Amino acid sequence: MTIDTVITELSSMLGDRLSRSKSDLSHHGGSESHFAPAPPDAVVWPETTDEVSTILRRCHAAGVAVIPFGAGTSLEGHTSAPKGGLCIDLTRMNRVLSADLGDMIAVVQPGVTREDLNHELRDLGVFFPVDPGANATLGGMAATRASGTTTVRYGSMRDNVLGLTVVLADGRVIKTGSRAAKSASGYDLTALFLGSEGTLGIITELTLRLHGTPEQISAGICAFPDMASAVGAVQHVIQMGIPMARIEFVDADTARAFNGYAGTDMPECPHLLVEIHGSPTVVTEASEAFGEIAEDFGATGYQHATRTEDRNALWRIRHQAYYAVLALRPGARAVVTDICVPISKLADAITETQADIAASGLMGPILGHVGDGNFHAALLIEDGNAAEKAIAKDLAARMSTRALAMGGTITGEHGVGMGKLGLMEAEHGAAWHVMGNIKTALDPKGILNPGKLVPQG
């Protein structure tokens, strides 16, 4: 059986939910980052777990590659189709199946976005906290073990996913985890699929942990004379146990990008953007304590607000950072990378990275989630300029090597995809090949998102 046979069979089942149009293929084979287009042969839009199972059974029998797709916000080529095949777009599986306030659990399909879920939950006094910035789908967030701005308080997807329904390469459907708060029963298969980037199975249902909506939220921003002062303030805040929900860092270039893109008037120097959740008393005390510490480290202009409109305006700017940074060099593309280091090494990692970027001649604004030691660099290159792209990729590789030398990781949240495949052995050694053995056991034909994450056969 050939891929054309599979597509013909699936077309009779899916009708107009299968497409081979050039625009659909281009949309699903592109990237928000620097990767060259690699479109699939066809795109399908299933609506049920049973349909996903049928699609995979037929692709497995024919040896056809299958690439899962959510909102398409990944930055390391996760959804590219370097070997062609079938893209499974899960955005029509977008229902919130249940929200149980007694157990503080929601069950959702993978195409639900984090904003859609919280919109559904807004009147129930609960919310889902993981916020990677982009309005990603929850299935994609699980597949990449996403984290983001609120990780410092609420954890990542690893901490907030209790169970999954997964369709394996041969079409088998399995359920992992349970609704219980903990379990000592067997291997933790939920954790195995979190961060597997679609290489072990396709997630079709998620059981998520919910959190109570804070009684009060305060957001603030302040400027620092230099990066070391800002990071020093963060380290002290964490050591003091001040209950921060978000602690974000942006450098001077990013502040300048915000001013040009969003019309803000931030001083062109490093800033911290923070948020505090809790009772009015807790929020007031924590906000005052943060302000005092920040001032001790040279911060100026500390402003904080509890009005929803003001808070949303602040985080809207932060969430638009990627596009603001791109606007610093019109027409440019970005080699976007992230690393995560122990917080004691964060100042050194950022300082050395800034020096590296400055010496390269490229523009590379830095921002990140300093509360958990994770930061990003967007290395701006002229589209089609091979020499600049090579410099940027070398810079990104050196960032990763630096992170490993400091006891960190090559990626705190972007994941591996194709972009960091060549760095995995340096971080994991023999364990990376064990990952490959697990991949082979669950997907012996190698049809699931080939060319990503694990050693290539």
N, C-alpha and C positions, 0 to 999 in steps of 0.2 A: 504494500500500500504506500502511495506517495503523498506528499503534502497536498497536491491538487485533489487527490481522492478524499483526503480528510476534510479539506475545505468544502468540497462539494457535499459531502455527507452532513457536515455541520450547518451548511447553508440551508439545507432542507429542514433542519431542526430549529434554527435561529432566525431564519428569514432576514429582515433588514437589520438584525442585530449582529450581522457579520458584514464586514466591509473590506474591500480591497482598493478603495479610492485613494488616490495619491495624497490628498490632503490628510486623510485619517492616518495613513501609514507614516507620513512625515511628522505629524503631531506626536505619534507614539514612538518614534525612533529618534527624536531629537533630545536635547539636553539643555538645562538652564546654564550649564557651565561650558567648558571649552571643548567637549568631545565632538568629533565629527558625526554627522547623522548616520544612524545604522537602523533603518526601518525594518519592521517585520514583513512577512508575506501577506498577513491578514490580521485584522483586529476583530475580536468578538466581545460582546457585552452580555455575559450571563446574568441571570436574576435570582438563581437559587443554587444551593450547594449541590443538588442533584445534577444541575446543568454543568457545573464546574467538573463534577465527577465524570460525567459522560465525555466532556471535552478532553479531559486528561487520559481517560481510557483509550480513546481513539488516537490521540497524539503519541501515547506510550507505545501502542501497537505499531505505529508507523515510524517511530523514532524522530518525531517532529519536536523541535524546540518550543518551549512554552515560557513566555515572559509575563509575569503579573505586572499590572499597572494600576496606580491609584490616581493621585492628583498630579503626578509628574514633577514634583518639586525637588527630587533628589539631585545631588550635585556631583556624584562620582560615577555617572554612567550606569546606574543600577538598572534602568529600564531600556537601555539600548539592546538591539538585537543583532549582534555581530555575526550570528550564524543564520539570520533570518528566522523563520518559524512563525508561531502564532502568539500574538499579544492578547492576553486576557485582561480587559479593562473592567475593573470591579466597581465602577462608580454607580452602576444601576442597582447594586446591592447596598442600598443606602437607608435602611430602616433601623430605627431604634426599637428593638424587639420588646424590651421591658426595662423598667427602672424600679427597683425594689428598695424603698427607703428603710425597711426593717433591717436588711442586711447591708445596706449602702452599696448596692451593686447595680450595674446596668449591663444589659446584653445587647450588643449591636452587631450589625453587618459591617463588613470591612470598608465599604464605600462611604460610610458616615464620616464627615470631617469633624475635627475637634470643635470648631465653632458651631456647627449644626447640633452636635450633641449638647453643648452647653446652652444653646438656645432652647432646646427641648426641656432641659432641666431647670431653666431659670426660675420657674414659679414653685419649684419643689424644695428650695432651700439647700440644694446640693450642686456640686459641679465636678467636672473632671479636670484635674490640674495640669497635666503635662502640656507644655506650650513650646513647641520647637520654633515658633516664629511664623512660619508659613502655615496656611490653613490646610494642612495635610490631612489625608484620610487616615483613620485609625488603623486600618489594616496595614498601610504603608508604615505608619509609626511603629507598629508592633514588629514588622518585618525588618526594620532597621534599628530596633531597640532605641527609639528616639528619646531624647531628653530635651533640655532647653532652659528657658528663662526661670522657671519655677523649681528646678531640680534641687536647689539648695535646701528647700523646705520639704517638698512633696516627693522627691525621687523621680526616677525615669520610668519608662514603660515597664522595665523589669520589676518595679515595685508596685505597679498599678494594674497589671494584667493577672487575673486569677485563673483564667482558663481559655482555651481556644478550640474551635472546630477547624480541622485542617484536612484538605484533600491531598493525598500523597500522589507521587508520580504515576502510579498505575491506576489511579482512580479510587483507591480505598479512602474511606472517610473515617477519621479518628477524632476523638475528643480528649483533650488534656485538661488536667487540673480539676477543680471543683468550686463550689460556692463557699466552701469552708475557709476560714482565715489561715489555716495552715494544714500541712499533710506530711506524713512520714512514709507514704505509700509509694514505693518504687522510684524509678528515675523521674526526674523533673523534666518531663517532655515539654511543658509550657516554656520553660527557660531555654530549652534547646531550639525551639522555633523562633523565639524572640531574638532578633538580630541575624537570622539566617538568610535574609535578603532574597527570599523566594527560591532558594537553591534546594530546599528540603521538602517543600510542600506549599500549598496555597491556602492562606487563611481565609475562611468564609464566615467566621463568627467569633466574637470576642466577649469574654466576661470581664468587666472592668470594675475596679474599686472606685467608689465615689467618696467625696469629702464634703463636709458641711461648709456652706457658704459663710465666710467670715462675717462676724457682726460689723466689723469696720475694716476698711482698707485705706492705707495711706501710701501715696507714691511720692517720690522726691528725686531731685537731681542736684548735683553740686559739681563744681570744677576744681581741678587740682593742678598744681604747678608742674607736675611731672608724673610719669607712669609709676615710678617707685613709690611715691607718696600715696597714690590711689590704691595700689595693691597692698601697701602696708596698712592702710586703714581697713581694708577688707579682712586681712588676716587678724587684726585686733578685734574687729567686730565679731568674727566667728569664734575666736578664743574666749570672748566675753559671754558667749551664749545668747546674744541678742537675736530674737526670733525673726530673721529676715526671710521673706518669701521670694524675693528676687534681688540679686546684686549684679548689675550689668556694667561692663566697662566699654567705653569707646575712646579711641585715641584722637589726637588733634585733627588728623585727616578726615576721620569719620564725622567729627563735629562740623568741620567745614562742609562736608557733603550734606549733612542735615540742613545746614543753613541755605545752601543753594537749592536743594530739592524741595524742602518743606517750608522754607521761609522763616525758620527759627533764627534766633539771634544768640546762639551759644558762643561763648569765647572759644577760640580755636586752640584748645588745650584738652588734656584728658578729662573725662567726666565719669562719674558713677551715677547710674540710674537705679533706684532702689524701690522696693515695695515691702510693706509690713502688713501682716494680717493678724486679727485677733479682736479681743474686746476693746472698747474705747480706751480703757485704762492702759491695757497692754500696748496698744498702738501708740498712744501718746508718750508713754514712758520709753518705748523702744525707739521712737522717732527722735525724741530728745537725746537719748543716749548715742544714737548713731550720729546726730549732728555734732555732739561734743567731741566724739572720737574723730570725725572727719575734720573738724576745725583744728584739732591737735596735729593732724597730718597736713595742714596747710590748705584745706578746702575753703572755697569761698562761694558765696551766692546760694547756699543751701535753701531750697524751696521745697515744700511738701504740700500735698493737697489730698483731701478726702473726697471731694466731689467726683462722681463717676465720670463726668464729661472731661474734667481736667486729667484724671488718671488715664482715661482712654486715649486722650490726645498724646500723652507722653509715650505710651506703649505703641501707639500707631506709628510714631516716628521711628521707634526702635525696630518694629517689624518691617518697615520699609527700607531698612538699612542697605540691603543688597542693591536695590534699584537706585538709591541715593548715591552709593559708592560708584556704580557704573556710570552715573551721570557726571562724575568728575572727569571722565575721559570719553566724551561722546563717540559712539560707534565702537567702543572697546568691548572685548569679551573679558571674562575673568577666569583665572585659574584659582578656584576657591578651595581652601584647605583648612583643616582644623586639627589641633592636637590637644591633649589633656595631660597635665602634669600634677604631681602633688602640690598643694597650695603653697608649701614652703619654698618651692622652686619656681613659682609663677613669675615673680618679678624678674628673675634671671632669664627665664625663657622668653618673656616678652622683650626685654632689653636686647638680648642677643638677636632675636628675630628682627627687631626694628633696625639694628645695625646692619644685618645681612641684607635686608630689603634696600636700605639707603645706598649700600655699596653696589647694588645691582643696577641702579638707574631706573628701575620700575617704580610705579606707584603701587603701594600695597597697604591700604588702611587695615587696621586691626581693631577688632571688637570681640567681646565674648562674655561668657558666664563666669566671672572671676570667683564667684562664691564656691564653685566646684572645680576650679583650676582649668577650665576649658576656654580656649580662645580660637578665633578664626582670622584668617588673612585672605583678603580678596586682591589677588595680584593681577593688575589691569594690563592687558596686552592688546596691541593692534590686531584686529581680526585678520587672520591669514598671514601674520608675521611669524614665520617659523623660528627665527632667531629669538624673538622675545618669548615665544611659548617655551622654548627649550630652557631659557633662563628662569622663567617662572616655575617650571616643573622641577628644575634643580633646586630652587629655593624651597619649594614645598617638601622635597625629599630631605633636605637638610633640616627643616623644621621637625620632621618625623624622627630623624636620627637623633636630634637634640632631645626630643621628648623621651625617647627610649633610654638615653644616657642618664636622664634625670629620674628614671623610674616610672615614667609615664607610658602613654599609649599613642599610637599613630593617628587615632581618631577618637574623639570623645562622643561625637554624635552623627557626623556625616556618613559614617560607614565606609565600607571597602569598595564595593562595586568592582569596576575595572580599574579605577584610578589609583588605588593603593594596593592592588594585588601584589606588586613586586616588593612590597615592604612587609608582607605578612610573615614570611619566614624569619626575618630579623627580629620581629617581636615575639613570635610564638615558638620558633624552633621546631622540634619534633611534634609539638602539639598541633601545629598547622596541618601536618600530614595525618594526624588522627582525625581532624576535621574532615579531611578528604576521604578517610575511610568511612566516616559516618555518612557522608554524601553518597558514596558508592553503595553503601548498604540500603539506603532509602531510595536512591535514584540510579540504579545500575546502568541505565542507558544514557544518563547525563543529559536529560531533556530539560530539566528545570533551571531556567535562567543561566544558561551556559556562559562561561567566560568570566564569571564573577566569584569573588570571595575565597574560593578554595583552590588547591593545586589543580592545574589543568592536565588532563590525561592526554 
